[in-house]
Amino acid sequence: MLRNGTGWCEMRVQTTIEIFDYWNRIRGAADAPLKSQVEPSAVPHLLQSLFILETRHGGDIVFRLAGTRICDFFGRDLRGERFSSLWAHGQHADVERTAMGVMDHTLPALFNATGYSTVGHQVSFEIIMMPLRSADGACDRLLGAIAPKAAASWLEIVPLEFLALDRSRLLPEKSSKAAPAELRSINDVVAAKGIGFGQAMRRMVSQLLSAEAR
């Protein structure tokens, strides 16, 4: 678990830790940095694992850019493809709502997911999504990373068929009041309350914003 001066985040993989630290540095006191502030030359060793998502007319969330390693995982170029297309059937809408929530509420989110190959292999991933603003102030893009938790000899040789979401949670890094126990998994809320994923997302955001106001 990583702790910094502004809060807690449960990141285990060096790639996600480093890009999250970079995002925090460039945003300064703002809730999200401008997309023009992202300098690839500042994180050259991470580029192959990074992606940028954008919203298109009609509300689709698609890959604007995807690092070569991510494309290798899935055996195809992901540019222009919907982010939800990487996920298991039944999770497409939930994943898109979470991505939209990150942009709407300018709060980063962390996913734990399992990737399943076309021949039945599986590997655990850590995925982070962080909001970016356009020059007009609108938050309409996401900077993210996809990184395996452990090396797998078959990965990048045998393509992944889909990702299955295991856990997702918001990272309220603007609040130093939030303790680790308060950063509950969205899936935990769904299980405990018997409510839908989207409703749980809205409830968690509301709780986090209330904590900020105290």
Summary of the structure (lengths in Angstrom):
residues: 214
radius of gyration: 16.4
end to end distance: 25.6
largest distance: 50.8
contacts: 644
relative contact order: 0.18
helix: 37%
strand: 30%
